[in-house]
Amino acid sequence: MEGDPRAEELVRAHLIVRGVVQGVFFRANMKRVADEHNVRGWVRNLPDGESVEAILEGRRADVERVICWSLRGPRYARVLEAHVEFQDYRGEFSDFRIRY
């Protein structure tokens, strides 16, 4: 990624992660990682009890770092699958939040 001009590009990603991702501090840890990389947006549990959804906005390199983290998650998580869809950047968020 270093030296890649696309790394600076502003992007938006819609992410759904499935597995043991609820009840293991996935959202709180994703917020910490997003804040560390200046990524904005939100994360929430989905009602199925086994999925987390997030919208991530920021520099491509930073968004990709948060996505890479989400593929393993925090210590007690067990990620079975992840779906990422890149979208047009909207710039609608001022921070990263946990939604309930």
PAZAPA-4460 file (N, C-alpha, C; in steps of 0.05 Angstrom, whole numbers, plus 32768, in hexadecimal, padded with zeros to 4 digits):
% residues 100
    n_x    n_y    n_z   ca_x   ca_y   ca_z    c_x    c_y    c_z   seq   type   mol
   8010   7FE8   8000   8000   8000   8000   8011   8019   8000     1      M     A
   8028   8018   800D   8039   8030   800F   8042   8038   7FF3     2      E     A
   8040   8051   7FED   8047   805B   7FD3   8031   8058   7FBE     3      G     A
   801C   804C   7FC5   8005   8048   7FB3   7FF3   8061   7FB5     4      D     A
   7FEF   806F   7F9F   7FDF   8088   7FA1   7FC2   8082   7FA9     5      P     A
   7FB9   806A   7FA4   7F9D   8063   7FAD   7F9A   8062   7FCB     6      R     A
   7FB0   805F   7FDA   7FAF   805E   7FF7   7FA3   8077   8003     7      A     A
   7FA7   808E   7FF5   7F9D   80A7   7FFF   7F80   80AD   7FF7     8      E     A
   7F76   809D   7FE4   7F5B   80A0   7FDA   7F47   809D   7FF1     9      E     A
   7F33   80AE   7FF2   7F1E   80AC   8006   7F09   8098   7FFC    10      L     A
   7F03   8085   800E   7EF0   806F   8006   7EDC   806B   801D    11      V     A
   7EC7   805C   8016   7EB2   8053   8028   7EB0   8035   8024    12      R     A
   7EAE   8026   803A   7EAA   8009   8038   7E93   8001   804A    13      A     A
   7E82   7FEF   803F   7E6D   7FE3   804F   7E77   7FC7   8055    14      H     A
   7E78   7FC0   806F   7E83   7FA7   8078   7E6F   7F98   8088    15      L     A
   7E6D   7F7E   8083   7E5E   7F6C   8094   7E70   7F55   809B    16      I     A
   7E73   7F50   80B5   7E84   7F3B   80C0   7E71   7F27   80CE    17      V     A
   7E75   7F0D   80C9   7E64   7EF9   80D5   7E75   7EE4   80E4    18      R     A
   7E6A   7EDA   80FA   7E78   7EC6   810A   7E72   7ECB   8127    19      G     A
   7E85   7EC6   8138   7E83   7ECD   8154   7E8E   7EE9   8157    20      V     A
   7E7D   7EFC   8152   7E85   7F18   8152   7E73   7F2A   8164    21      V     A
   7E60   7F1E   8171   7E50   7F2C   8185   7E56   7F21   81A0    22      Q     A
   7E58   7F33   81B4   7E5E   7F2B   81CF   7E7C   7F26   81D4    23      G     A
   7E8D   7F30   81C1   7EAA   7F2C   81C4   7EB8   7F47   81C1    24      V     A
   7EAA   7F5D   81C5   7EB5   7F78   81C4   7EBF   7F80   81A8    25      F     A
   7EB2   7F74   8193   7EBA   7F7A   8178   7EB5   7F97   8171    26      F     A
   7E9E   7FA2   8178   7E97   7FBE   8171   7EAA   7FD1   8180    27      R     A
   7EAF   7FCD   8199   7EC0   7FDF   81A9   7EDC   7FDE   819E    28      A     A
   7EE6   7FC7   8197   7F01   7FC5   818C   7F03   7FD0   8170    29      N     A
   7EEE   7FCD   8160   7EEE   7FD9   8145   7EEE   7FF7   8148    30      M     A
   7EE0   8002   815B   7EE0   801F   815F   7EFD   8028   8166    31      K     A
   7F0A   801A   8177   7F26   8021   817F   7F38   8020   8166    32      R     A
   7F36   800B   8156   7F47   8009   813E   7F40   801F   812A    33      V     A
   7F26   8024   8126   7F1E   8039   8113   7F29   8054   811D    34      A     A
   7F26   805A   8137   7F30   8073   8141   7F4F   8075   813E    35      D     A
   7F5D   805F   8142   7F7A   8060   813E   7F82   8067   8121    36      E     A
   7F71   8060   810E   7F77   8064   80F2   7F67   807B   80E5    37      H     A
   7F5A   808B   80F6   7F4A   80A2   80ED   7F35   809A   80D8    38      N     A
   7F29   8083   80DD   7F13   8079   80CC   7EF9   8081   80DA    39      V     A
   7EE6   808B   80CA   7ECC   8094   80D5   7EB6   8082   80CC    40      R     A
   7E9F   8083   80DA   7E88   8073   80D2   7E7B   8067   80EB    41      G     A
   7E72   804E   80E9   7E65   8041   80FF   7E66   8023   80FD    42      W     A
   7E60   8016   8113   7E5E   7FF8   8115   7E47   7FF1   8126    43      V     A
   7E39   7FDB   8120   7E22   7FD2   8130   7E20   7FB4   812D    44      R     A
   7E13   7FA8   8142   7E0C   7F8C   8141   7DF3   7F8A   8130    45      N     A
   7DF1   7F74   8121   7DD8   7F6E   8112   7DC6   7F5B   8122    46      L     A
   7DAC   7F5C   811E   7D9A   7F4D   812F   7D9C   7F2F   812C    47      P     A
   7DAB   7F24   8119   7DAE   7F07   8116   7DBF   7EFB   812C    48      D     A
   7DCD   7F0C   813D   7DDD   7F02   8153   7DF8   7EF8   814B    49      G     A
   7DFF   7EF8   8131   7E19   7EEE   8129   7E26   7EFF   8114    50      E     A
   7E1D   7F18   8111   7E29   7F2A   80FD   7E2D   7F46   8108    51      S     A
   7E41   7F54   80FD   7E46   7F70   8103   7E47   7F7E   80E8    52      V     A
   7E3C   7F96   80E7   7E3C   7FA6   80CF   7E4B   7FC0   80D5    53      E     A
   7E5A   7FCA   80C1   7E68   7FE4   80C5   7E69   7FF3   80AB    54      A     A
   7E69   800D   80AE   7E70   801F   8098   7E8A   802D   80A0    55      I     A
   7E9D   802C   808E   7EB8   8038   8093   7EBE   804C   807E    56      L     A
   7EC6   8064   8086   7ECE   8079   8073   7EE9   8084   807B    57      E     A
   7EFA   8089   8067   7F14   8095   806C   7F27   8090   8055    58      G     A
   7F40   8094   805A   7F55   808D   8045   7F54   806F   8040    59      R     A
   7F57   8068   8027   7F56   804B   8020   7F69   803A   8031    60      R     A
   7F81   8043   8035   7F94   8033   8045   7F8A   802F   8061    61      A     A
   7F7E   8043   806D   7F74   8041   8089   7F5C   8030   808A    62      D     A
   7F49   8033   8077   7F31   8022   8077   7F39   8005   8073    63      V     A
   7F4D   8000   8062   7F56   7FE4   805D   7F63   7FD9   8076    64      E     A
   7F70   7FE9   8086   7F7B   7FDF   80A0   7F65   7FD6   80B3    65      R     A
   7F50   7FE6   80B5   7F39   7FDE   80C6   7F2C   7FC5   80BC    66      V     A
   7F29   7FC3   80A2   7F1D   7FAB   8096   7F2F   7F92   809C    67      I     A
   7F49   7F95   8099   7F5B   7F7F   809F   7F59   7F76   80BC    68      C     A
   7F57   7F8A   80CE   7F53   7F83   80EB   7F39   7F74   80EF    69      W     A
   7F24   7F7C   80E1   7F0A   7F70   80E5   7F09   7F53   80DB    70      S     A
   7F1C   7F4B   80CB   7F1C   7F2F   80C1   7F25   7F1C   80D7    71      L     A
   7F31   7F26   80EC   7F38   7F15   8103   7F29   7F1E   811C    72      R     A
   7F25   7F39   811F   7F16   7F43   8136   7F25   7F42   8150    73      G     A
   7F18   7F47   8166   7F25   7F46   8180   7F2A   7F29   8189    74      P     A
   7F36   7F26   819F   7F40   7F0D   81AA   7F2C   7EF6   81A8    75      R     A
   7F14   7EF9   81B1   7F01   7EE3   81B3   7EEE   7EE1   819B    76      Y     A
   7EF2   7EF2   8188   7EE1   7EF0   816F   7EEB   7ED8   815E    77      A     A
   7ED8   7ECF   814E   7EDE   7EBB   813A   7ECF   7EC3   8121    78      R     A
   7EDE   7ECF   810F   7ED2   7ED9   80F6   7ED0   7EC2   80E2    79      V     A
   7EB8   7EBD   80D8   7EB4   7EA8   80C5   7EB3   7EB2   80A9    80      L     A
   7EA8   7ECA   80A5   7EA8   7ED6   808A   7EA5   7EF4   808D    81      E     A
   7EAD   7F02   8078   7EAB   7F1F   8077   7EA4   7F27   805A    82      A     A
   7E93   7F3A   8058   7E8B   7F45   803E   7E91   7F63   803E    83      H     A
   7EA0   7F6C   802A   7EA8   7F89   8028   7E9E   7F93   800D    84      V     A
   7E91   7FAA   800E   7E89   7FB7   7FF5   7E93   7FD4   7FF6    85      E     A
   7EA5   7FDB   7FE4   7EAE   7FF7   7FE3   7E99   8007   7FD4    86      F     A
   7E95   801F   7FDF   7E81   8032   7FD4   7E8D   804D   7FD0    87      Q     A
   7E7E   805F   7FC4   7E88   807B   7FC1   7E8A   8088   7FDC    88      D     A
   7EA0   8096   7FE1   7EA4   80A5   7FFA   7E8F   80BB   7FFC    89      Y     A
   7E83   80BD   8014   7E6F   80D2   8019   7E78   80E8   802C    90      R     A
   7E8A   80E1   803E   7E94   80F4   8052   7E7E   80FD   8065    91      G     A
   7E6C   80EC   806D   7E56   80F4   807E   7E5B   80F0   809C    92      E     A
   7E72   80E6   80A4   7E77   80E0   80C0   7E8D   80F2   80CB    93      F     A
   7E8A   80FA   80E5   7E9F   810A   80F2   7EB0   80F9   8105    94      S     A
   7EA7   80E0   810A   7EB5   80CE   811C   7EAC   80B1   8117    95      D     A
   7EB5   809F   8128   7EAD   8083   8125   7E9C   807C   813E    96      F     A
   7E85   8071   813A   7E72   806B   8150   7E69   804F   8151    97      R     A
   7E62   8046   8168   7E54   802D   816C   7E36   8033   816C    98      I     A
   7E28   8025   815A   7E0B   8028   8159   7DFE   8011   8168    99      R     A
   7DE7   8018   8175   7DD9   8003   8184   7DBD   8000   8179   100      Y     A
***
